[in-house]
Amino acid sequence: MIQVGINGYGTIGKRVADAVRAQPDMEVVGVAKTRPNFEASGAVDRGYDLYAAIEERKPLFAEAGIELAGDVEELIDASDIIVDACPSGIGADNAELYREYDTPALLQGGEDAEVVDSSFNARANYDTVEGDDLVRVVSCNTTGLSRLIAPLQEEYGIDKVRTTLVRRGGDPAQTGRGPINDIVPNPVTLPSHHGPDVNTIFPDLAIDTLGLKVPATLMHTHSVNVTLESQPDAGEVRDLLADQRRTFVIPDWVGIDGAGALKELAQDAGRPRADIWENCIWGESVSMEGNDLYLFQAIHQESDVVPENIDAIRAVLGTESQETSMELTDEAMDLDESLIPN
């Protein structure tokens, strides 16, 4: 069994912990927190050993009545691999600690690509990271774009990708994020960081990205234009995308008109935390004009990278092939179950 430690038990960390626990070949050694809060208490309630990420804050856990299993260094030493799910920038600070204990680690997409040995997406470059010490699971938006680009590139070839990303202002629990009542170019210059980030997965891809922030918390939405090297019809493209793992082509008849309805669908489907691990592509938006493909897709920023972290564990350690890992991950998480009941 692969022994997995999780440093950071917030939005991503708690979801990864539950996904690791569900896998047939993995165990959660424990999770680390910087301070006592409802998530720290929840980790203990769920049966996870809790480790202190900051030595001097250990008394705060005792005052809150939360039992600790040890320090984060002990967690790292006991793990075959660490998933660092700390806030952006902290993972880079932790990198030297992981190297000191000779424990490979996965960082998240908020870290700079220069900090790590490689960037990872399960669909696009699974076989490139085995044996690396530090691997970055790319961000939610880059994950969504990479899942879309990979089959299109393989099947049709790509001349150029142009994407406008309409981004949520913050996650539901991020009370300090914004905008509150505004629509903000973010950044106002071309490109947004997403295009260069996609190039860490597809180095030779021509891609331009623009970003907008809006006062929403539910999901991101992408307006995508891909100039293909061939001219499939829209139905062929829809079928190709529907056949992929971790893409959900929304049928016309279900009446999903936005992110709110998608989240309601996930709740009705019994998804934990109403998570949507798949790209949600509006089937009726998939259209072709000559060589140009157009579509809209929605990306759930809190959860789409979770299965990618699971696959990255196996990819770095070299325990399973891409196909086997993705199948194991999806089956264990019930990701292979449709959002729409039969």
Phi and psi in degrees as a GROMACS rama.xvg file:
@    title "Ramachandran Plot"
@    xaxis  label "Phi"
@    yaxis  label "Psi"
@TYPE xy
-76.1005  126.694  ILE-2
-92.5743  113.193  GLN-3
-112.521  124.904  VAL-4
-102.752  146.049  GLY-5
-124.749  113.931  ILE-6
-98.7832  104.317  ASN-7
110.352  118.402  GLY-8
-128.14  65.1976  TYR-9
-115.86  -139.071  GLY-10
-53.4261  -50.0155  THR-11
-85.0861  -44.1308  ILE-12
-58.8251  -42.2126  GLY-13
-69.8576  -32.3434  LYS-14
-71.5292  -40.7856  ARG-15
-64.5007  -40.416  VAL-16
-57.7721  -46.7885  ALA-17
-65.2143  -36.9661  ASP-18
-69.1615  -39.7383  ALA-19
-61.7125  -46.6411  VAL-20
-57.8556  -32.4706  ARG-21
-75.5006  -16.3925  ALA-22
-76.6231  145.215  GLN-23
-74.9077  -14.3473  PRO-24
-119.388  16.0155  ASP-25
-136.456  153.248  MET-26
-134.496  146.266  GLU-27
-87.7857  114.571  VAL-28
-67.1124  -44.3238  VAL-29
171.31  177.364  GLY-30
-129.484  151.288  VAL-31
-116.308  141.719  ALA-32
-132.242  151.043  LYS-33
-85.4303  -21.0597  THR-34
-156.856  158.799  ARG-35
-76.9377  133.4  PRO-36
-158.764  -169.874  ASN-37
-64.5416  -29.2766  PHE-38
-73.1006  -37.6569  GLU-39
-62.9935  -45.3264  ALA-40
-62.9556  -40.2089  SER-41
-64.1823  -36.2207  GLY-42
-61.3328  -44.6087  ALA-43
-64.9381  -42.5654  VAL-44
-60.3686  -31.8663  ASP-45
-84.3429  0.897353  ARG-46
89.9226  14.4711  GLY-47
-88.896  134.958  TYR-48
-67.2664  133.729  ASP-49
-108.41  131.992  LEU-50
-118.703  147.407  TYR-51
-86.2606  125.785  ALA-52
-81.8788  -22.3709  ALA-53
-128.533  117.036  ILE-54
-54.1857  -48.0573  GLU-55
-70.422  -11.2814  GLU-56
-95.1507  1.19927  ARG-57
-56.9924  -39.0691  LYS-58
-59.7828  -27.1717  PRO-59
-65.0542  -34.6539  LEU-60
-66.4805  -42.6189  PHE-61
-62.2914  -41.5001  ALA-62
-63.2416  -31.8976  GLU-63
-85.2158  -2.51625  ALA-64
75.2551  25.4273  GLY-65
-106.215  121.953  ILE-66
-81.1882  136.849  GLU-67
-105.665  147.443  LEU-68
-93.3651  -15.0322  ALA-69
156.92  -162.494  GLY-70
-97.1472  161.575  ASP-71
-61.4525  -30.5554  VAL-72
-62.3864  -36.3409  GLU-73
-68.0766  -37.4253  GLU-74
-62.3847  -45.4883  LEU-75
-62.6886  -44.2409  ILE-76
-64.4299  -32.2893  ASP-77
-86.282  -5.15148  ALA-78
-102.841  147.856  SER-79
-77.1341  -28.6059  ASP-80
-157.47  147.81  ILE-81
-110.908  135.784  ILE-82
-100.194  111.359  VAL-83
-89.2672  109.496  ASP-84
-114.851  32.9613  ALA-85
-76.8426  164.137  CYS-86
-57.5647  156.57  PRO-87
-51.6999  133.923  SER-88
96.1722  -29.3902  GLY-89
-74.7528  -35.3196  ILE-90
-58.6845  -41.0676  GLY-91
-62.1986  -39.168  ALA-92
-65.508  -30.6136  ASP-93
-81.7394  -12.5828  ASN-94
-56.2775  -42.4981  ALA-95
-64.7904  -34.1857  GLU-96
-63.7597  -42.0996  LEU-97
-65.7424  -39.7955  TYR-98
-65.2382  -37.652  ARG-99
-59.649  -37.9945  GLU-100
-93.5211  5.33795  TYR-101
54.076  39.902  ASP-102
-112.185  118.04  THR-103
-61.8242  151.166  PRO-104
-141.243  147.701  ALA-105
-103.459  125.281  LEU-106
-101.995  166.274  LEU-107
-100.227  171.763  GLN-108
-66.2615  -13.9705  GLY-109
-74.8353  -10.5176  GLY-110
-84.718  153.074  GLU-111
-69.6289  141.939  ASP-112
-61.7316  -26.3601  ALA-113
-68.5408  -18.1994  GLU-114
-74.632  -26.0464  VAL-115
-110.927  170.492  VAL-116
-78.3066  -31.3018  ASP-117
-161.945  161.525  SER-118
-109.74  155.038  SER-119
-135.641  136.823  PHE-120
-140.487  129.856  ASN-121
-61.4541  -39.7631  ALA-122
-73.5951  -32.1607  ARG-123
-99.9066  -38.7318  ALA-124
-144.742  40.142  ASN-125
-52.1111  -42.3382  TYR-126
-81.8716  6.7791  ASP-127
-101.407  -4.61996  THR-128
-112.899  -1.40996  VAL-129
-56.7963  130.113  GLU-130
85.3204  -5.60606  GLY-131
-71.1897  147.949  ASP-132
-81.163  -41.738  ASP-133
-128.024  121.994  LEU-134
-127.48  135.447  VAL-135
-101.112  118.542  ARG-136
-78.6231  115.194  VAL-137
-64.4701  163.747  VAL-138
-62.1706  169.902  SER-139
-56.9358  -45.1781  CYS-140
-68.8966  -41.5064  ASN-141
-67.9315  -35.8133  THR-142
-59.8575  -48.1091  THR-143
-61.9991  -41.7581  GLY-144
-68.971  -38.9088  LEU-145
-65.6146  -39.9212  SER-146
-61.93  -34.236  ARG-147
-76.9268  -43.1516  LEU-148
-69.3379  -40.4586  ILE-149
-55.0909  -53.518  ALA-150
-68.2699  -33.4043  PRO-151
-65.3171  -41.7403  LEU-152
-65.7899  -41.9766  GLN-153
-67.081  -39.6421  GLU-154
-86.2652  -38.6151  GLU-155
-122.444  -18.7539  TYR-156
78.6207  148.691  GLY-157
-129.162  129.835  ILE-158
-87.6558  -41.6596  ASP-159
-161.84  142.714  LYS-160
-116.928  132.535  VAL-161
-128.903  124.224  ARG-162
-136.365  135.03  THR-163
-108.525  122.751  THR-164
-103.287  117.953  LEU-165
-96.3187  107.181  VAL-166
-104.263  140.98  ARG-167
-63.7203  148.365  ARG-168
-69.1201  -31.621  GLY-169
-171.74  166.804  GLY-170
-71.5503  162.007  ASP-171
-53.7088  -33.6517  PRO-172
-91.7536  -1.45495  ALA-173
-89.9167  82.2674  GLN-174
-68.6246  -18.5741  THR-175
-90.3345  1.36637  GLY-176
-95.9498  165.21  ARG-177
-150.256  -167.964  GLY-178
-75.9801  163.338  PRO-179
-89.8415  -47.5572  ILE-180
-144.742  71.5095  ASN-181
-163.235  167.208  ASP-182
-129.209  118.224  ILE-183
-121.486  120.057  VAL-184
-58.5773  129.342  PRO-185
-146.322  92.521  ASN-186
-86.0474  173.742  PRO-187
-79.6819  -15.2126  VAL-188
-95.8548  162.05  THR-189
-101.692  137.061  LEU-190
-92.0665  167.49  PRO-191
-69.4126  170.644  SER-192
-68.8602  -11.3927  HIS-193
-69.7832  -37.4706  HIS-194
-61.793  -53.993  GLY-195
-58.6098  -31.2175  PRO-196
-68.1974  -41.9522  ASP-197
-59.8467  -33.8347  VAL-198
-67.9543  -14.7523  ASN-199
-72.6989  -17.6814  THR-200
-100.583  -41.1595  ILE-201
-121.058  83.9639  PHE-202
-59.6512  -30.2707  PRO-203
-99.6278  6.61103  ASP-204
-78.1266  132.773  LEU-205
-83.7446  114.932  ALA-206
-145.445  134.838  ILE-207
-118.243  137.915  ASP-208
-134.072  142.095  THR-209
-120.63  149.879  LEU-210
-130.308  142.309  GLY-211
-128.806  140.497  LEU-212
-104.685  137.003  LYS-213
-129.785  159.846  VAL-214
-78.8443  73.1986  PRO-215
-142.625  160.608  ALA-216
-125.422  -9.69858  THR-217
-76.834  -55.3771  LEU-218
-155.473  164.995  MET-219
-89.2504  156.009  HIS-220
-129.542  134.689  THR-221
-111.991  132.169  HIS-222
-101.296  114.511  SER-223
-116.998  133.91  VAL-224
-127.018  120.781  ASN-225
-120.441  121.651  VAL-226
-86.6745  112.757  THR-227
-90.2588  161.357  LEU-228
-82.4441  -13.9165  GLU-229
-128.494  -178.792  SER-230
-126.3  72.3517  GLN-231
-70.5527  161.213  PRO-232
-86.2098  164.893  ASP-233
-60.1347  -37.0141  ALA-234
-62.0581  -39.4929  GLY-235
-61.8601  -43.0538  GLU-236
-65.7198  -43.1322  VAL-237
-57.8582  -44.6457  ARG-238
-64.1409  -41.268  ASP-239
-59.5393  -47.295  LEU-240
-70.3739  -35.2722  LEU-241
-66.5104  -26.2943  ALA-242
-82.6097  -7.59402  ASP-243
-82.4828  151.916  GLN-244
-69.4567  142.596  ARG-245
66.8664  25.6439  ARG-246
-127.542  133.78  THR-247
-118.213  106.314  PHE-248
-85.3658  113.045  VAL-249
-73.3825  119.159  ILE-250
-66.5544  150.717  PRO-251
-58.7257  -39.5134  ASP-252
-72.3286  -15.0193  TRP-253
-77.8939  -14.932  VAL-254
74.5021  33.3085  GLY-255
-88.2148  110.555  ILE-256
-107.395  1.14373  ASP-257
-179.847  -174.954  GLY-258
-65.3344  -35.4588  ALA-259
-61.0257  -43.3736  GLY-260
-67.9706  -34.387  ALA-261
-63.7566  -42.3154  LEU-262
-66.9008  -37.3614  LYS-263
-63.3255  -40.3258  GLU-264
-61.174  -43.5011  LEU-265
-64.0945  -38.0679  ALA-266
-63.7067  -46.5154  GLN-267
-64.1526  -30.3985  ASP-268
-78.5459  -4.54046  ALA-269
78.6501  21.5166  GLY-270
-67.706  137.067  ARG-271
-60.4026  131.188  PRO-272
57.6805  19.5992  ARG-273
55.5062  37.2334  ALA-274
-75.6805  145.966  ASP-275
-125.285  102.603  ILE-276
-81.227  -16.2694  TRP-277
-93.3006  156.474  GLU-278
-64.7506  133.342  ASN-279
-106.887  106.743  CYS-280
-107.756  122.638  ILE-281
-70.2896  114.079  TRP-282
-58.1734  -40.4297  GLY-283
-72.0234  -13.1939  GLU-284
-82.8326  -18.6085  SER-285
-69.8482  113.727  VAL-286
-145.503  154.484  SER-287
-120.919  135.652  MET-288
-128.009  97.7546  GLU-289
64.7856  -124.019  GLY-290
-89.3917  -0.0289229  ASN-291
-95.7002  122.784  ASP-292
-97.111  136.355  LEU-293
-126.745  142.538  TYR-294
-165.193  163.075  LEU-295
-112.564  140.087  PHE-296
-139.458  151.311  GLN-297
-113.984  142.929  ALA-298
-127.706  122.987  ILE-299
-84.688  105.859  HIS-300
-66.2268  -21.5204  GLN-301
-82.2393  -14.2734  GLU-302
-139.714  -15.6332  SER-303
-68.4845  -20.7116  ASP-304
-84.8221  -6.41273  VAL-305
-63.9347  -52.8474  VAL-306
-62.126  -28.3619  PRO-307
-65.1982  -38.9089  GLU-308
-62.0564  -40.3933  ASN-309
-63.5866  -47.0707  ILE-310
-64.4121  -35.7043  ASP-311
-63.5648  -33.5421  ALA-312
-58.282  -49.4918  ILE-313
-69.4364  -36.8039  ARG-314
-65.2613  -45.0356  ALA-315
-65.1219  -42.3706  VAL-316
-83.0884  -11.6518  LEU-317
69.4911  34.5713  GLY-318
-91.4364  -23.2247  THR-319
-145.48  157.802  GLU-320
-73.4958  166.384  SER-321
-56.8987  -51.6554  GLN-322
-61.5471  -44.8303  GLU-323
-65.6442  -43.2343  THR-324
-63.0492  -47.9521  SER-325
-63.1392  -37.4415  MET-326
-66.3046  -44.4136  GLU-327
-60.835  -47.1657  LEU-328
-59.657  -50.5503  THR-329
-64.9987  -40.8194  ASP-330
-66.7211  -42.6597  GLU-331
-66.1999  -34.0598  ALA-332
-89.4159  -1.01374  MET-333
60.419  28.2719  ASP-334
-74.2446  -21.4833  LEU-335
-78.8142  -4.34446  ASP-336
-84.4495  132.269  GLU-337
-65.1079  146.878  SER-338
-66.5854  -21.7906  LEU-339
-105.857  114.678  ILE-340
-59.6047  143.161  PRO-341
